[in-house]
Amino acid sequence: MARPKVLVLRSAGTNCDKETAFAFSQAGAAIELAHINQLKAKAGNGRERCLRNYQILALAGGFSYGDDIAAGKILANELKYALVDELKAFINQGKLIIGICNGFQVLVKAGLLPGNEKLEQEVTLTINDSAKFEDRWVYLRTTPPLAGQATHESRITNCVWTKGLPETIYLPIAHGEGKFMAKDKEVLERLEENGQVVLRYRDNPNGSQNDIAALCDKTGRIFGLMPHPERHSFGWQHPRWTREGLKKEGDGLRIFRNGVEYARKYL
């Protein structure tokens, strides 16, 4: 496959779809943008999109439906109840999903992350401990070593999207409901034991349990993160590049390239 096809999904209130599409295009993918209603539309009206035609589904950041009820909840319900069969088929075919910020909120509230057969919600992203919108750059750590493993190189993760990332990356956040919480201790322990926690805040900006900034499902193909990798695709997007030197590319581009390279190789 020369250029994997990515569907960047939006709804009313989504505002990071074009930036996400651009990042994927920089990583070598073919992009289509679509409104959720186009996926829900019945065949024959000329507006429909079919998930089966794509290798990657991207849920971009923003404020879907104004974050009414709770951040991402309405779009999550549309996916879970109106498109559940298509989604399950897409996942069972080994295809990829990424949710960024509001997209991460959608994935957890649809039960796609951390993931279970019944799509039951087991975690949430809720109001920051600061009770205000947090808009800043943060350092993120990839998953720390397992017990008895001392080096970064020995870390075990099967997450497609974070393959080859350095030990620390720098990305911006912009959210009011980014505090990660599991419904109970058992769920949190399971995520840690399964290696599903793939990025952690170095200085926790929102009060997330275990400093969790990103999760994948057990297959490593469904990935959600609160920081915005699409906003650090170029080196000059780093806020201190004029003082610290210009990098060839931003820390976030590797995430998009990982997804595209995996799709090109396996899908």
C-alpha positions in Angstrom: 0.0 0.0 0.0 1.5 3.3 -1.1 -0.4 5.7 1.0 -2.7 4.4 3.8 -6.1 6.2 4.0 -6.9 8.1 7.2 -10.4 9.3 8.0 -10.3 12.3 10.3 -13.7 12.5 12.0 -15.4 15.7 13.3 -18.7 16.9 14.7 -20.1 20.2 15.7 -17.4 21.8 18.0 -14.4 19.8 16.7 -11.6 22.3 15.9 -8.4 20.4 15.5 -9.4 18.2 12.5 -7.4 20.2 9.9 -4.2 20.2 12.0 -4.6 16.5 12.6 -5.1 15.8 8.9 -2.1 17.9 8.0 0.1 16.0 10.5 -1.0 12.7 8.9 -0.3 14.1 5.4 3.2 15.0 6.6 3.6 11.5 7.7 2.7 10.1 4.3 -1.0 9.3 4.5 -3.9 10.1 2.2 -6.5 12.1 4.2 -10.2 12.4 4.1 -12.2 14.6 6.5 -15.8 13.7 7.4 -18.6 14.8 9.7 -20.0 12.1 11.9 -23.4 12.4 10.1 -21.6 11.2 6.9 -20.8 7.9 8.6 -24.3 7.6 10.0 -26.0 8.5 6.7 -27.8 5.7 4.8 -26.3 4.4 1.6 -27.6 6.0 -1.6 -27.8 9.7 -0.6 -24.3 10.4 -1.9 -22.9 11.6 1.4 -22.0 8.4 3.2 -18.6 7.3 4.2 -17.8 3.7 5.1 -15.2 2.9 7.7 -14.1 -0.2 5.8 -12.5 2.0 3.2 -9.9 3.4 5.6 -7.0 2.0 7.5 -6.9 4.6 10.3 -9.6 6.4 12.1 -8.6 9.7 13.8 -10.7 11.5 16.4 -9.4 15.1 16.6 -9.4 17.5 19.5 -11.9 20.3 20.2 -15.2 20.5 22.0 -17.5 18.1 20.3 -21.1 19.2 20.8 -19.8 21.9 23.1 -18.9 19.2 25.7 -22.5 19.2 26.8 -23.2 16.6 29.5 -19.5 15.8 29.7 -16.5 16.2 27.4 -16.9 13.8 24.4 -19.9 12.0 25.8 -22.4 12.8 22.9 -20.0 11.8 20.1 -19.0 8.7 22.1 -22.7 7.7 22.2 -23.0 8.2 18.5 -20.1 5.9 17.9 -21.1 3.4 20.4 -24.8 3.1 19.5 -25.1 4.2 15.9 -21.9 2.8 14.5 -21.0 -0.1 16.8 -21.1 -2.8 14.1 -18.9 -0.9 11.8 -16.5 0.0 14.6 -16.2 -3.6 15.8 -15.5 -4.8 12.2 -12.9 -2.0 11.8 -11.2 -3.1 15.0 -11.4 -6.8 14.2 -9.7 -6.2 10.9 -6.6 -5.0 12.9 -7.0 -1.3 11.8 -5.9 1.7 13.8 -7.6 4.3 15.9 -6.2 7.5 17.5 -8.0 9.9 19.7 -6.4 13.2 20.6 -7.6 15.3 23.6 -11.4 15.4 23.0 -10.9 12.3 20.8 -9.3 10.6 23.8 -12.4 11.6 25.9 -14.6 10.1 23.2 -12.7 6.8 23.2 -12.9 6.2 26.9 -16.6 7.2 27.1 -17.4 4.9 24.2 -15.6 2.0 26.0 -13.0 1.7 23.2 -10.3 2.5 25.7 -9.0 0.7 27.7 -11.3 -1.7 25.8 -13.5 -4.6 26.6 -16.0 -6.8 24.7 -19.1 -5.1 26.0 -17.7 -1.6 25.4 -18.3 -0.7 29.1 -16.8 2.5 30.3 -14.1 1.7 32.9 -12.2 5.0 33.1 -12.9 8.7 32.5 -11.3 12.1 31.9 -12.8 14.6 34.2 -12.4 18.2 35.5 -8.8 19.2 36.2 -7.8 19.5 39.9 -7.1 23.2 39.2 -10.8 23.6 38.1 -9.6 25.7 35.2 -8.6 25.2 31.6 -4.9 24.2 31.4 -3.1 25.5 28.3 0.7 24.9 28.4 3.5 22.7 27.2 4.3 19.6 29.2 7.0 17.0 29.3 5.9 13.4 28.9 7.6 10.2 29.9 7.2 6.9 28.0 6.2 3.9 30.2 8.7 3.4 33.0 10.7 0.1 33.2 9.0 -2.9 34.6 10.2 -4.3 38.0 13.8 -5.4 37.7 14.4 -3.6 34.4 16.7 -0.6 34.7 17.0 1.0 31.3 14.7 2.8 28.9 15.7 0.4 26.1 14.3 -2.5 28.1 10.8 -1.1 28.4 8.1 -3.4 27.0 5.2 -2.0 25.1 3.2 -3.2 22.2 1.7 0.3 21.4 2.0 0.9 17.6 1.8 4.6 18.0 4.6 5.2 20.5 7.2 2.9 19.0 10.7 4.4 19.0 9.8 7.5 21.0 12.6 8.9 23.2 12.3 8.7 26.9 11.0 12.2 27.2 8.9 14.2 24.7 7.5 17.7 24.8 3.9 18.4 23.7 1.3 21.1 24.4 -1.9 20.5 26.3 -5.2 22.4 26.1 -8.0 21.0 28.2 -10.4 21.6 31.0 -11.3 17.9 31.6 -8.1 16.0 31.4 -7.9 14.3 34.8 -7.6 10.6 34.2 -9.4 8.4 36.7 -10.2 4.7 36.7 -13.5 3.5 38.2 -11.7 1.4 40.8 -8.3 0.1 41.9 -8.6 -3.1 40.0 -9.0 -1.4 36.7 -6.0 0.8 37.4 -3.8 -2.1 38.4 -4.9 -4.0 35.2 -3.9 -1.2 33.0 -0.4 -1.1 34.6 0.0 -4.8 34.5 -1.0 -5.0 30.8 1.3 -2.2 29.8 -1.5 -0.1 28.5 -0.2 3.1 30.1 2.2 4.4 27.5 2.7 8.1 28.3 2.9 9.8 31.7 3.1 13.5 32.7 6.4 14.4 34.3 4.8 17.3 36.1 1.1 16.3 36.4 -1.0 19.3 35.1 -4.4 18.0 35.9 -4.3 15.5 38.8 -4.4 12.3 36.7 -4.1 9.0 38.6 -0.5 7.6 38.2 0.3 10.7 36.0 -1.5 9.0 33.1 -1.5 11.0 29.9 -2.1 8.3 27.3 -3.4 4.8 27.0 -3.6 2.1 24.4 -5.8 -1.0 24.2 -4.3 -4.5 24.7 -3.6 -4.8 21.0 -1.6 -1.6 20.9 -3.6 -0.3 17.9 -6.2 1.9 19.6 -4.4 4.9 21.2 -5.7 8.0 23.1 -3.7 10.9 24.5 -4.6 14.2 26.1 -1.6 16.2 24.7 -1.7 17.5 21.1 1.0 15.8 18.9 -0.3 17.6 15.8 0.7 20.9 17.4 4.4 19.8 17.5 4.9 18.4 14.0 7.6 20.9 13.1 10.7 21.9 15.1 9.9 25.6 14.9 6.6 24.9 16.8 8.7 24.3 19.9 8.3 27.5 22.0 12.1 27.7 22.7 13.5 26.8 19.4 15.2 30.1 18.8 17.2 29.7 22.1 17.7 26.0 22.1 18.2 25.3 18.4 15.9 24.2 15.6 15.1 20.5 15.4 14.3 18.9 12.1 10.9 17.9 13.2 8.7 18.1 16.3 8.2 15.4 18.8 4.6 14.7 17.8 5.3 13.7 14.2 6.8 10.4 15.2 3.4 9.3 16.5 1.7 10.0 13.2 4.5 8.4 11.3 4.3 5.2 13.4 0.6 4.8 12.6 1.1 5.4 8.9 4.1 3.0 8.7 2.2 0.3 10.5 -0.8 0.7 8.2 1.5 0.6 5.1 3.2 -2.5 6.2 0.3 -4.6 7.6 -3.1 -3.3 6.4 
